[in-house]
Amino acid sequence: MAVMAVMMLSCALRIHKPLTLAAWRGASALMPARVGASPLRGGVGRAAMSTSAAPSTRDLVRTALTTPAADVSISTAATGASDWTGDLLVVLIPQTQSDEALHAELNAELGALDAKLDGTLAAVIVDEAFKGKAGESKVLTLPRKYGLKKVAIIGTGKPPTDPAAPPVGTGAKWGATLASIAKAEKAASAAVALPPGTSAAEVQAAVEALYLGVVSDDRFKDLHADALKTADERMLKLKSVQLLMQPSADTAAALGRALALARGVMLTKALVNAPANYITPTTLALTASRLAADHGLAVEVLEREQCEALGMGSYLGVSQGASEPPKFIHLSYKPKGAVSRRIALVGKGLTFDSGGYNIKAGPGSMIEKMKFDMGGAAAVLGAAQVVGELKPAGIEVHFIVAACENMVSERAMRPGDILTASNGKTIEVLNTDAEGRLTLADALVFAEKLGGAPDGPPALDAIVDVATLTGAVIIALGDKYAGLWASSDKLSSAISSAAASTGELIWRMPLAAEYGDQLKSPIADLKNVGGRGGSSISAALFLKEFVKSAPWAHMDIAGTVWDDKTNAPTGYGVRTLYRLVEEAPKTDFK
């Protein structure tokens, strides 16, 4: 039954135009009602165990494709802080060097509110030694006579020394702090008294952080747990946030961008967070089809036979050990009006990586986290959602994912095998756990051929791949910075600038030709691994072999895809990729 369901889905996904929403729902409806103990493939998930019957594949697909969302309204209002009533009023205070300066700040911006509260704010600043450090906060419970249940004072830190610096960090910090306080205080309504002159960029960053901070991913918890809550418990969720400031066109645009970006990041986080028995190549393809249906994108999903016809032996070599069929996903966005730039975003889509015969084993192998090995694909699909919502002008974008699993079986590729990629290059596989670059190789060849003549110049202005590619980049840069390699200084600069403007950290690494000898094979054109030293560099050099002449960049997000402190995905890459897309019509990548 499960095999039949996958076959039916495979037929449904052989499409070369956007699915309608009805058609997408129909693909899900094709699934049989019961599939024994296999949620798409694998053991029964916790969500499924909440009933005595085995889960339906249809329900499992629906769970996998559900993106957690915040049911919260965020708007601006020209209401003064002293006139607002509700559950939680937030006051923002910058860091200064003295109590007198804090008093001056308070008196200048919030004197009326402090007077209404009989000097409570000023007293707290002194009594609690509040300094306004970034993320510092105090919450006050007030008597009912004030019309406010609680007031929170949040520090915004020191003003930036460079006035031109984007205020992303400031906004993101107080937005996240507000979300945390609102949840802890069980506030249904909240407002933020914004200081005059607060920029649209700060508002955007804060709203993104706020939205993401109030979302909980409970898809895989007991499906009936909510039914056990009391009516009061169900109502204790943040429903509305008002930004107390003069409404403007810039602020309205910032709110729209913030919510679109937050939804794109949330999609990425949801895909990365879902276990591999829910997010398979098939459900990734369904996600792409849903995006196409919802946002008017074109979608093409190539099956194994079509990939074979294109000579994608490198990609198919990785997938051949898995029972899950590979899905080669190609989404595309074309704007209304003239197109001045065309770019491709390519994401590594290993929905699970066992390591193959070079199996991940022992402490530090992180095999239990290898659901996040499709973090690059998730970032690309998250960016596709944002592009679909905001519809930037003048830029054509292709989103490409070679989705598959890297498993161990009698059919799996073996160490020592030689694969032939779609550009004719042969690859000696010395390590089956260096599989991501093998899938990306054929994806990059496919990307560069889009719209161009077979022997002519590339039609694309830039190709950017995003991948959880190497552990070596974590050793080099830790878990805060992604690594960046690029064949074009202008493209590298554009990506670095995009990242800086969004608060995502990235560091350019050398595309050192001196390490190219590490990839030479005595019996094939290339080896798939170099030496231990500089292995993130040799991995980038390997990818470069599959791009002829288009400006190309590689982002290694192995360290930034997951936050070990919160044990949750970060959604890294969506903001940078969208900013790159948005600025592309004004950018020369060559």
ZIBELDA-V177563 format. One record per run of one state. SS is the DSSP state (H for helix, E for strand, - for the rest). FROM is the first residue (numbers start at 1). LEN is the number of residues. Records with the same first field share a line. If there is no record, write none. Layout:
SS=FROM-LEN  FROM-LEN
This chain:
-=1-1  13-8  30-18  51-6  66-7  78-3  84-2  94-5  117-3  128-9  142-2  147-1  156-12  185-4  194-6  215-10  229-2  236-4  245-4  274-7  296-2  303-1  310-3  320-7  334-7  354-13  391-4  407-11  421-5  429-7  449-13  468-4  478-3  487-2  503-2  509-4  520-6  528-7  545-7  557-5  564-4  570-4  585-6
H=2-11  21-9  48-3  57-9  81-3  99-18  120-8  144-3  168-17  200-15  225-4  231-5  249-25  281-15  304-6  313-7  367-24  436-13  472-6  489-14  513-7  535-10  574-11
E=73-5  86-8  137-5  148-8  189-5  240-5  298-5  327-7  341-13  395-12  418-3  426-3  462-6  481-6  505-4  526-2  552-5  562-2  568-2
